Amino acid sequence: MNEDLRERIEHEAERHALLNAVKHGEEADVGAVIGPLMGENPDFQEHGDEVPGVVAPVVSQVNELDEEGRQKRLEALAPDLLADLEADDEGDDHPLPDLPNAEDGAIRMRLAPNPNGPWHLGSARMPAVIGTYKDRYDGWMLCRFDDTDPETKRPDPAAYDAILDAIDYLGFEPDEVARASDRMETYYGHARELIDLGGAYTCSCPAAEFSELKNSGEACPHREKAPETTREEFDAMVAGEYDAGEMVLRVRTDIEHKNPALRDWVAFRMVDTPHPREVASEYRCWPLLDFQSGVDDHLFEITHIIRGIDLQDSAKRQRFLYDYFDWEYPEVVHWGHVQLDAYDVKMSTSTIKGLVEAGELDGWDDPRAPTVASLRRRGIRGDAITEAMVSLGTSTSNVDLAMSAVYAANRERIDEETDRAFLVRDGVEKTVVGGPETGEPPVHPNHEERGVREIPVEGAVLTEPDDMPANGERVWLKGYGCVRHTRDAFEFVGTDIDVVREEDVPVVHWVPADDNRTVLLRTMDGDVEGRAESGIADREPDEMVQFERIGFARIDSQHEGETVAYYAHP
């Protein structure tokens, strides 16, 4: 990071920290600063690991000011932001924009996951935002599994529970759970009613032939068949008397509509592949999503739908259905997609599934996978993900999720409760001449009451290669004291901390050369081996630890002679 970039980050961090502090009338929060900072400045994202270290001191400086000082500084630095704050009604301060035509206690929203696999990170945005709206408006939330495509997006039986578990991890609980594949008779009933209303017809045109007619605005020869004939043929579809591709049920719309995608769209098709759920395995006539979802949104009395901007045609198709049934269509909020470039693996369910099946990923919780399960195994709190997702808002533009925003939110939650430890990678061994028999670094730098970690030196230590001073130079072994690199050994100099403050002697971490513990650290970039202080063996699985100068990690398992930990973030 060059000096110009650092100055830009510091400037933007001060603006956002002042805004955060003045807006809420309390000290600025690092996590709340980094999220919008990274969102507004995409060029900062490639330096995501370094940004928190630049932002934190700026936030600390802002927090040293009193309320009046923060307000004056914000007025001088960004008067437009202060003016916007003063214009806002404090009672309407929410992280998300208001839902259109929403009343407290009267909104009903739905999550509609396709259970074709566990969730990647982009999938977490929907429950984060809808769950936040539910809490804000004292509303109601449905989790409806849209699993009526047993072929191209084939449901994964294990994904149903995995998704419900992910929703709970993110901090929310649906008021009701439904599986569309349990509701087939409901869809059939509405299809028959639609046929009787003159709103649907059966069509046996080959797909290519119908597409040609549709694109030219011409009706297919089946469009005007009698409802009785359509009803008989649809019942034959339900009975499984047609093969895949032989017959479909179409919703009659405007065959000359300016948007060809809305012309006489398919509501039901035949699928030869059995559904993986036994209770649904006998069905062969399956509704497409626009029909199934449109019917369910009405029957579950959904008032507000949030869906991707690419699904605008779905709402338009479904409005034809609603007009036939004389239903009122829900309010719709369209948003752009979440983009993520922090991983080498594409954020795609099918891609991740393929890599898992090929053995290139250990599973959905492999640290290299951009999945909810991966972040959970790394020790990242679900509500930290939710906070970062909510900060993206509901813009119709595609948005970039900065992992540094997730990390900052998680750091705010775990830093004070997480004990410290030393881990050395690619250790260089040096004999220690003179000095104490043990080092005593604090368990936590901000909590003296937690005591110290007694680490025996036993004559030699390991340090990381980049921390090795040149011959004749000094370093401060954290929790031990100052040593000088002399004649291929560390000669103990003393414990006067002023050499660090006044003479810029670097502070480094270390472990005993003999009494240490092997650690396998699993990271987004692959596995790293190192040596930690022996006390790491006493840590229970799921405990968080901060390996000083490396980052936070979750203890995953303890084995004979080895600790496995998953790296969370800096």
C-alpha positions as CSV (number, residue, x, y, z in Angstrom):
1,M,0.0,0.0,0.0
2,N,1.6,3.3,-1.1
3,E,1.4,6.5,0.9
4,D,-1.2,8.2,-1.3
5,L,-3.6,5.3,-0.9
6,R,-3.1,5.2,2.8
7,E,-3.9,8.9,3.0
8,R,-7.1,8.3,1.0
9,I,-8.2,5.5,3.3
10,E,-7.5,7.6,6.4
11,H,-9.5,10.5,4.9
12,E,-12.5,8.3,4.0
13,A,-12.3,6.5,7.3
14,E,-12.4,9.7,9.3
15,R,-15.5,10.9,7.3
16,H,-17.3,7.6,8.0
17,A,-16.2,7.4,11.6
18,L,-17.4,10.9,12.3
19,L,-20.7,10.2,10.6
20,N,-21.1,7.0,12.5
21,A,-20.3,8.7,15.9
22,V,-22.5,11.8,15.3
23,K,-25.4,9.8,13.9
24,H,-25.6,7.5,16.8
25,G,-24.4,9.8,19.6
26,E,-21.7,7.3,20.8
27,E,-18.3,6.1,19.9
28,A,-17.7,5.1,16.3
29,D,-17.7,1.3,15.5
30,V,-14.9,0.0,13.3
31,G,-17.2,-2.6,11.7
32,A,-19.8,0.0,10.8
33,V,-17.1,2.2,9.3
34,I,-15.4,-0.4,7.1
35,G,-18.6,-1.7,5.5
36,P,-19.6,1.5,3.7
37,L,-16.0,2.6,3.3
38,M,-15.2,-0.5,1.2
39,G,-18.6,-0.4,-0.6
40,E,-18.0,3.2,-1.8
41,N,-14.4,2.7,-2.7
42,P,-14.0,-0.6,-4.6
43,D,-10.3,0.1,-5.3
44,F,-9.7,-0.4,-1.5
45,Q,-10.8,-4.0,-1.6
46,E,-7.6,-5.5,-3.0
47,H,-5.9,-4.2,0.1
48,G,-8.7,-5.7,2.4
49,D,-6.2,-7.3,4.8
50,E,-4.4,-4.0,5.4
51,V,-7.4,-1.6,5.6
52,P,-8.6,-2.5,9.1
53,G,-5.1,-1.7,10.4
54,V,-5.3,1.8,8.8
55,V,-8.9,2.4,9.9
56,A,-8.7,1.4,13.5
57,P,-6.3,4.2,14.6
58,V,-8.4,6.8,12.8
59,V,-11.6,5.5,14.6
60,S,-9.7,5.7,17.9
61,Q,-8.8,9.3,17.2
62,V,-12.4,10.2,16.4
63,N,-13.5,8.5,19.6
64,E,-11.2,10.6,21.7
65,L,-13.1,13.7,20.7
66,D,-16.2,14.7,22.7
67,E,-19.6,15.0,21.1
68,E,-19.2,18.7,20.2
69,G,-15.7,18.1,18.8
70,R,-16.9,15.3,16.5
71,Q,-19.7,17.5,15.2
72,K,-17.4,20.4,14.5
73,R,-14.9,18.2,12.8
74,L,-17.6,16.6,10.6
75,E,-18.9,20.1,9.7
76,A,-15.4,21.1,8.6
77,L,-14.6,17.8,6.8
78,A,-17.9,16.9,5.2
79,P,-20.6,19.5,5.8
80,D,-22.9,17.8,3.3
81,L,-23.0,14.6,5.5
82,L,-23.8,16.7,8.5
83,A,-26.6,18.5,6.6
84,D,-28.1,15.2,5.6
85,L,-28.0,14.0,9.2
86,E,-29.7,17.1,10.5
87,A,-32.4,16.7,7.8
88,D,-33.1,13.1,8.8
89,D,-35.7,12.2,11.3
90,E,-33.9,10.4,14.1
91,G,-36.9,8.1,14.6
92,D,-36.5,6.8,11.1
93,D,-32.9,5.7,11.4
94,H,-32.7,2.2,9.9
95,P,-30.0,0.3,8.0
96,L,-32.4,-0.5,5.2
97,P,-34.8,1.8,3.2
98,D,-38.5,1.6,4.1
99,L,-40.6,-1.1,2.4
100,P,-43.2,0.4,0.1
101,N,-46.7,0.6,1.7
102,A,-45.6,-1.3,4.8
103,E,-47.3,-1.2,8.2
104,D,-46.0,-2.5,11.5
105,G,-47.4,-6.0,12.2
106,A,-48.8,-6.3,8.7
107,I,-45.9,-7.4,6.5
108,R,-45.5,-11.0,5.4
109,M,-42.4,-11.9,3.5
110,R,-40.8,-15.1,2.2
111,L,-37.5,-16.7,1.7
112,A,-37.7,-19.0,-1.4
113,P,-34.5,-21.1,-1.5
114,N,-34.0,-23.7,-4.1
115,P,-32.6,-26.7,-2.1
116,N,-30.2,-27.8,-4.8
117,G,-27.3,-27.5,-2.4
118,P,-26.1,-25.7,0.8
119,W,-25.8,-21.9,0.6
120,H,-23.0,-20.0,-0.9
121,L,-22.3,-16.5,0.6
122,G,-24.6,-14.7,-1.8
123,S,-27.5,-16.7,-0.6
124,A,-27.1,-15.3,2.9
125,R,-28.2,-11.8,1.7
126,M,-31.9,-12.8,1.4
127,P,-32.4,-14.1,5.0
128,A,-30.2,-11.2,6.3
129,V,-32.3,-8.5,4.7
130,I,-35.8,-10.2,5.0
131,G,-35.1,-11.2,8.6
132,T,-34.0,-7.6,9.4
133,Y,-37.2,-6.3,7.8
134,K,-39.3,-8.9,9.7
135,D,-37.8,-7.7,13.0
136,R,-38.1,-4.0,12.1
137,Y,-41.8,-4.2,11.2
138,D,-42.8,-7.0,13.7
139,G,-43.7,-9.0,10.6
140,W,-44.0,-12.7,9.5
141,M,-41.5,-14.7,7.5
142,L,-42.0,-17.9,5.5
143,C,-39.2,-20.2,4.3
144,R,-40.7,-21.9,1.3
145,F,-38.4,-24.4,-0.6
146,D,-39.1,-24.0,-4.3
147,D,-38.2,-27.6,-5.2
148,T,-40.5,-28.2,-8.2
149,D,-37.6,-28.7,-10.6
150,P,-36.4,-32.3,-10.1
151,E,-34.2,-32.2,-13.2
152,T,-32.2,-29.1,-14.0
153,K,-32.0,-27.8,-10.5
154,R,-32.3,-31.1,-8.8
155,P,-33.0,-30.9,-5.0
156,D,-30.3,-32.2,-2.6
157,P,-32.1,-34.0,0.2
158,A,-29.5,-32.8,2.7
159,A,-29.9,-29.2,1.7
160,Y,-33.3,-28.6,3.3
161,D,-31.9,-29.0,6.8
162,A,-28.6,-27.3,5.9
163,I,-30.5,-24.2,4.7
164,L,-32.7,-24.0,7.8
165,D,-29.5,-24.4,9.9
166,A,-27.9,-21.5,8.0
167,I,-30.9,-19.3,8.6
168,D,-30.7,-20.0,12.3
169,Y,-26.9,-19.3,12.2
170,L,-27.6,-15.9,10.6
171,G,-29.8,-15.0,13.5
172,F,-33.4,-15.6,12.3
173,E,-36.2,-18.2,12.5
174,P,-39.0,-18.6,10.0
175,D,-42.5,-18.5,11.3
176,E,-43.4,-21.3,8.9
177,V,-41.6,-23.7,6.7
178,A,-43.1,-25.2,3.5
179,R,-41.9,-27.4,0.7
180,A,-43.5,-26.8,-2.7
181,S,-43.1,-30.5,-3.6
182,D,-45.7,-31.2,-0.8
183,R,-48.2,-28.9,-2.4
184,M,-48.7,-30.4,-5.9
185,E,-52.4,-31.0,-5.5
186,T,-52.8,-27.3,-4.7
187,Y,-51.1,-26.3,-7.9
188,Y,-53.1,-28.8,-9.9
189,G,-56.3,-27.4,-8.5
190,H,-55.4,-23.8,-9.4
191,A,-54.4,-25.0,-12.9
192,R,-57.8,-26.6,-13.4
193,E,-59.5,-23.4,-12.2
194,L,-57.3,-21.3,-14.6
195,I,-58.3,-23.6,-17.5
196,D,-62.0,-23.1,-16.6
197,L,-61.4,-19.3,-16.6
198,G,-60.1,-19.6,-20.1
199,G,-56.6,-18.6,-18.9
200,A,-54.6,-21.7,-19.9
201,Y,-54.4,-24.2,-22.7
202,T,-52.4,-27.4,-23.4
203,C,-49.9,-27.3,-26.2
204,S,-48.0,-30.1,-27.9
205,C,-45.9,-27.8,-30.3
206,P,-42.2,-28.7,-30.4
207,A,-40.3,-26.1,-28.4
208,A,-38.4,-24.7,-31.4
209,E,-41.7,-24.5,-33.4
210,F,-43.5,-22.6,-30.7
211,S,-40.6,-20.3,-30.1
212,E,-40.6,-19.3,-33.8
213,L,-44.4,-18.6,-33.7
214,K,-44.0,-16.7,-30.4
215,N,-41.2,-14.5,-31.6
216,S,-43.3,-13.6,-34.7
217,G,-46.3,-12.8,-32.6
218,E,-48.4,-15.7,-34.0
219,A,-50.6,-18.0,-32.0
220,C,-50.0,-21.7,-32.0
221,P,-52.9,-23.9,-33.4
222,H,-53.7,-25.2,-29.9
223,R,-54.5,-21.7,-28.4
224,E,-58.2,-21.8,-29.2
225,K,-59.0,-25.3,-28.2
226,A,-62.0,-25.8,-26.0
227,P,-61.5,-25.7,-22.2
228,E,-63.0,-29.2,-21.9
229,T,-60.3,-30.5,-24.2
230,T,-57.5,-28.7,-22.3
231,R,-58.9,-30.0,-19.0
232,E,-58.8,-33.6,-20.3
233,E,-55.3,-33.2,-21.6
234,F,-54.1,-31.6,-18.4
235,D,-55.6,-34.4,-16.4
236,A,-53.7,-36.8,-18.7
237,M,-50.5,-34.8,-17.9
238,V,-51.1,-35.2,-14.2
239,A,-51.7,-38.9,-14.7
240,G,-48.3,-39.2,-16.3
241,E,-49.6,-40.2,-19.8
242,Y,-47.2,-38.0,-21.7
243,D,-43.4,-38.1,-22.0
244,A,-41.1,-35.2,-21.3
245,G,-41.4,-32.5,-24.0
246,E,-44.6,-34.0,-25.4
247,M,-47.2,-31.7,-23.7
248,V,-47.2,-28.4,-21.7
249,L,-49.8,-26.2,-20.1
250,R,-49.5,-22.6,-21.2
251,V,-50.9,-19.4,-19.6
252,R,-52.8,-17.5,-22.2
253,T,-51.4,-13.9,-22.2
254,D,-51.0,-11.4,-25.1
255,I,-49.4,-13.2,-28.0
256,E,-48.5,-9.9,-29.5
257,H,-47.0,-8.5,-26.3
258,K,-43.9,-6.3,-27.0
259,N,-41.9,-8.5,-24.7
260,P,-41.8,-12.0,-26.2
261,A,-40.8,-13.5,-22.9
262,L,-44.3,-12.7,-21.6
263,R,-46.2,-14.4,-24.5
264,D,-48.1,-17.5,-23.5
265,W,-45.6,-18.8,-20.9
266,V,-45.3,-22.4,-19.7
267,A,-47.0,-23.1,-16.4
268,F,-46.6,-27.0,-16.3
269,R,-44.3,-29.4,-18.1
270,M,-43.6,-33.1,-18.1
271,V,-40.4,-34.4,-16.3
272,D,-39.4,-38.0,-16.5
273,T,-36.7,-37.7,-13.7
274,P,-38.3,-38.7,-10.3
275,H,-38.1,-36.2,-7.5
276,P,-35.5,-37.2,-4.8
277,R,-38.1,-36.8,-2.1
278,E,-40.0,-40.1,-1.8
279,V,-43.3,-38.3,-1.1
280,A,-43.0,-36.5,-4.4
281,S,-41.3,-39.2,-6.5
282,E,-44.5,-40.3,-8.3
283,Y,-45.3,-36.9,-9.8
284,R,-44.4,-36.3,-13.5
285,C,-46.3,-33.1,-14.2
286,W,-44.4,-30.2,-12.6
287,P,-45.2,-26.5,-12.3
288,L,-42.6,-24.0,-13.4
289,L,-41.5,-21.5,-10.8
290,D,-43.5,-18.6,-12.1
291,F,-46.8,-20.5,-11.6
292,Q,-45.9,-22.3,-8.4
293,S,-44.4,-19.2,-6.7
294,G,-47.2,-17.0,-7.9
295,V,-49.9,-19.2,-6.5
296,D,-48.0,-19.7,-3.2
297,D,-47.3,-16.0,-2.7
298,H,-51.1,-15.4,-2.8
299,L,-52.1,-18.4,-0.7
300,F,-49.5,-17.5,2.0
301,E,-50.7,-13.9,1.9
302,I,-47.2,-12.5,1.1
303,T,-47.3,-8.7,1.1
304,H,-43.7,-7.9,0.0
305,I,-41.3,-9.8,-2.3
306,I,-37.6,-9.1,-2.7
307,R,-36.1,-10.7,-5.8
308,G,-33.2,-10.2,-8.2
309,I,-33.4,-7.5,-10.9
310,D,-33.0,-10.3,-13.5
311,L,-36.4,-11.7,-12.4
312,Q,-38.4,-8.6,-13.4
313,D,-40.1,-10.7,-16.1
314,S,-41.3,-13.1,-13.4
315,A,-43.4,-10.4,-11.8
316,K,-44.9,-9.4,-15.2
317,R,-45.7,-13.0,-16.1
318,Q,-47.3,-13.6,-12.7
319,R,-49.5,-10.5,-13.0
320,F,-51.3,-12.2,-15.9
321,L,-52.1,-15.1,-13.5
322,Y,-53.2,-12.7,-10.7
323,D,-55.5,-10.9,-13.2
324,Y,-57.3,-14.1,-14.1
325,F,-57.8,-15.0,-10.4
326,D,-58.6,-11.4,-9.4
327,W,-55.8,-11.3,-6.8
328,E,-53.8,-8.3,-5.6
329,Y,-50.1,-8.6,-6.5
330,P,-47.6,-8.1,-3.6
331,E,-45.2,-5.2,-3.5
332,V,-41.9,-6.0,-5.1
333,V,-38.4,-4.8,-4.4
334,H,-35.8,-5.7,-7.1
335,W,-32.1,-5.7,-6.2
336,G,-28.9,-6.4,-8.0
337,H,-26.6,-9.4,-7.4
338,V,-23.9,-9.7,-4.8
339,Q,-20.5,-10.0,-6.3
340,L,-17.4,-11.4,-4.5
341,D,-13.8,-11.6,-5.7
342,A,-12.1,-12.7,-2.5
343,Y,-12.1,-16.4,-3.5
344,D,-10.6,-18.4,-6.3
345,V,-13.7,-20.5,-6.4
346,K,-16.8,-19.1,-8.2
347,M,-19.8,-18.2,-6.0
348,S,-22.0,-20.8,-7.7
349,T,-23.9,-23.8,-6.2
350,S,-23.2,-26.0,-9.2
351,T,-19.5,-25.1,-9.4
352,I,-19.0,-25.7,-5.7
353,K,-20.9,-29.0,-5.8
354,G,-18.8,-30.1,-8.7
355,L,-15.6,-29.3,-6.9
356,V,-16.8,-31.2,-3.8
357,E,-17.8,-34.2,-5.8
358,A,-14.4,-34.2,-7.6
359,G,-12.6,-34.1,-4.3
360,E,-11.0,-30.7,-5.1
361,L,-12.8,-29.2,-2.1
362,D,-13.0,-31.2,1.2
363,G,-16.7,-30.2,1.5
364,W,-19.0,-27.3,1.6
365,D,-17.2,-26.0,4.7
366,D,-13.7,-26.1,3.1
367,P,-12.1,-22.7,3.9
368,R,-11.4,-22.2,0.2
369,A,-15.2,-22.3,-0.6
370,P,-17.3,-19.1,-0.6
371,T,-20.0,-20.7,1.5
372,V,-21.9,-20.0,4.6
373,A,-20.7,-23.3,6.1
374,S,-17.1,-22.3,5.4
375,L,-17.4,-19.0,7.3
376,R,-19.1,-20.8,10.1
377,R,-16.3,-23.3,10.4
378,R,-13.8,-20.5,10.3
379,G,-15.4,-19.1,13.5
380,I,-17.2,-16.1,11.9
381,R,-20.4,-15.2,13.7
382,G,-23.6,-15.4,11.7
383,D,-24.8,-11.9,12.8
384,A,-21.5,-10.5,11.5
385,I,-22.4,-11.8,8.0
386,T,-25.9,-10.4,8.5
387,E,-24.5,-6.9,9.4
388,A,-22.3,-6.8,6.3
389,M,-25.1,-8.0,4.0
390,V,-27.6,-5.5,5.4
391,S,-25.1,-2.7,4.9
392,L,-25.2,-3.4,1.1
393,G,-28.8,-2.1,1.0
394,T,-31.3,-3.0,-1.7
395,S,-29.9,-1.2,-4.7
396,T,-30.9,-2.4,-8.2
397,S,-27.2,-2.2,-9.1
398,N,-24.9,-5.2,-8.5
399,V,-23.0,-4.7,-5.3
400,D,-19.6,-6.0,-4.1
401,L,-19.4,-7.7,-0.8
402,A,-16.1,-6.8,0.9
403,M,-15.0,-9.6,3.1
404,S,-13.1,-7.0,5.2
405,A,-16.6,-5.7,6.2
406,V,-17.5,-9.2,7.4
407,Y,-14.2,-9.5,9.2
408,A,-14.5,-6.1,10.9
409,A,-18.0,-6.9,12.1
410,N,-16.8,-10.2,13.4
411,R,-13.8,-8.7,15.1
412,E,-16.0,-6.3,17.0
413,R,-17.9,-9.3,18.4
414,I,-15.0,-11.6,19.3
415,D,-11.9,-9.5,20.1
416,E,-12.6,-8.8,23.7
417,E,-13.4,-12.4,24.6
418,T,-10.7,-14.1,22.6
419,D,-7.4,-15.1,24.3
420,R,-4.1,-14.6,22.5
421,A,-1.4,-17.2,21.6
422,F,1.8,-17.4,19.6
423,L,2.1,-19.4,16.3
424,V,5.3,-19.4,14.3
425,R,5.4,-20.5,10.7
426,D,8.7,-21.8,9.0
427,G,10.4,-21.2,12.3
428,V,14.1,-20.2,12.5
429,E,15.7,-21.6,15.7
430,K,18.0,-19.4,17.8
431,T,19.7,-20.2,21.1
432,V,18.8,-17.6,23.8
433,V,21.8,-16.6,25.9
434,G,20.9,-15.2,29.4
435,G,17.5,-13.9,30.3
436,P,14.5,-15.4,32.2
437,E,13.6,-19.1,32.0
438,T,10.0,-18.2,30.9
439,G,8.2,-15.6,28.9
440,E,4.9,-14.2,30.3
441,P,2.8,-12.5,27.6
442,P,-0.7,-11.5,28.7
443,V,-3.6,-13.8,28.0
444,H,-5.4,-10.7,26.6
445,P,-3.7,-7.2,26.3
446,N,-6.8,-5.4,27.5
447,H,-7.6,-7.6,30.5
448,E,-4.9,-7.9,33.1
449,E,-7.3,-9.9,35.3
450,R,-7.0,-12.8,32.9
451,G,-3.3,-13.2,33.8
452,V,-0.4,-14.3,31.7
453,R,0.7,-17.3,29.7
454,E,3.8,-18.9,31.1
455,I,5.9,-20.1,28.2
456,P,9.2,-21.8,29.0
457,V,12.2,-20.8,26.9
458,E,14.4,-23.8,27.6
459,G,17.4,-22.4,25.9
460,A,16.1,-21.7,22.4
461,V,13.2,-20.2,20.5
462,L,11.7,-20.2,17.1
463,T,10.8,-17.0,15.2
464,E,9.4,-16.4,11.8
465,P,12.0,-15.8,9.0
466,D,10.8,-12.3,8.2
467,D,11.2,-11.3,11.9
468,M,14.8,-12.4,12.1
469,P,17.0,-9.3,12.7
470,A,20.3,-8.8,11.0
471,N,23.4,-9.7,13.0
472,G,23.9,-7.1,15.7
473,E,20.3,-5.8,15.5
474,R,17.7,-6.2,18.3
475,V,14.1,-7.4,18.5
476,W,11.7,-7.5,21.4
477,L,10.4,-11.0,22.0
478,K,6.9,-10.3,23.1
479,G,6.3,-11.1,26.8
480,Y,10.0,-11.9,27.3
481,G,12.2,-9.0,26.6
482,C,14.8,-7.5,24.3
483,V,17.4,-9.7,22.6
484,R,20.3,-8.9,20.2
485,H,21.2,-11.2,17.3
486,T,24.8,-11.9,18.1
487,R,27.0,-14.8,16.8
488,D,24.0,-16.8,15.5
489,A,22.2,-16.6,18.9
490,F,19.9,-14.2,20.8
491,E,21.7,-12.5,23.6
492,F,19.3,-11.2,26.2
493,V,19.5,-7.4,26.6
494,G,16.8,-6.4,29.1
495,T,13.2,-5.6,29.8
496,D,13.2,-1.9,29.3
497,I,10.2,-1.3,27.0
498,D,11.4,2.1,26.1
499,V,13.6,0.6,23.4
500,V,10.4,-0.3,21.6
501,R,8.8,3.1,22.0
502,E,11.9,5.3,21.5
503,E,14.3,3.3,19.3
504,D,11.7,1.5,17.1
505,V,12.9,-2.0,18.2
506,P,10.4,-4.3,16.4
507,V,8.1,-6.5,18.6
508,V,7.9,-10.1,17.4
509,H,6.2,-13.3,18.5
510,W,8.0,-16.6,19.2
511,V,7.6,-20.1,20.6
512,P,10.0,-22.4,22.4
513,A,12.2,-24.5,20.1
514,D,11.4,-27.7,22.0
515,D,8.2,-27.3,24.1
516,N,5.7,-26.4,21.4
517,R,2.7,-27.9,19.6
518,T,2.3,-28.6,15.8
519,V,-0.6,-26.6,14.3
520,L,-2.3,-27.2,11.0
521,L,-3.9,-23.9,10.1
522,R,-6.5,-24.2,7.3
523,T,-6.9,-21.0,5.3
524,M,-8.6,-19.6,2.2
525,D,-5.3,-20.0,0.4
526,G,-4.5,-23.5,1.5
527,D,-3.1,-25.3,4.6
528,V,-0.2,-23.8,6.6
529,E,1.8,-25.7,9.2
530,G,3.4,-24.0,12.2
531,R,4.4,-24.4,15.8
532,A,2.4,-22.9,18.6
533,E,3.0,-22.5,22.3
534,S,2.1,-25.8,24.0
535,G,-0.9,-24.4,25.8
536,I,-2.9,-24.5,22.6
537,A,-3.4,-28.2,23.1
538,D,-5.7,-27.3,26.0
539,R,-8.1,-25.4,23.8
540,E,-11.5,-27.0,23.2
541,P,-12.9,-27.3,19.7
542,D,-15.0,-24.3,18.7
543,E,-12.9,-22.0,20.9
544,M,-11.5,-18.9,19.2
545,V,-7.9,-17.8,19.6
546,Q,-6.0,-14.9,18.2
547,F,-2.6,-16.0,16.9
548,E,-0.8,-12.7,17.6
549,R,0.4,-10.8,14.4
550,I,-1.4,-13.5,12.3
551,G,-5.1,-13.4,13.0
552,F,-8.1,-15.0,14.6
553,A,-8.7,-18.7,14.2
554,R,-11.2,-21.3,15.4
555,I,-9.9,-24.4,17.1
556,D,-11.4,-27.2,15.0
557,S,-10.0,-30.4,16.5
558,Q,-7.2,-31.8,18.7
559,H,-5.2,-34.9,17.7
560,E,-2.2,-36.7,19.0
561,G,0.6,-34.2,18.7
562,E,-1.4,-31.8,16.4
563,T,-4.0,-29.0,16.7
564,V,-6.1,-28.2,13.6
565,A,-7.4,-24.7,13.4
566,Y,-9.3,-22.7,10.8
567,Y,-8.2,-19.2,10.0
568,A,-10.9,-16.6,10.4
569,H,-9.4,-13.2,9.5
570,P,-6.8,-10.7,10.5
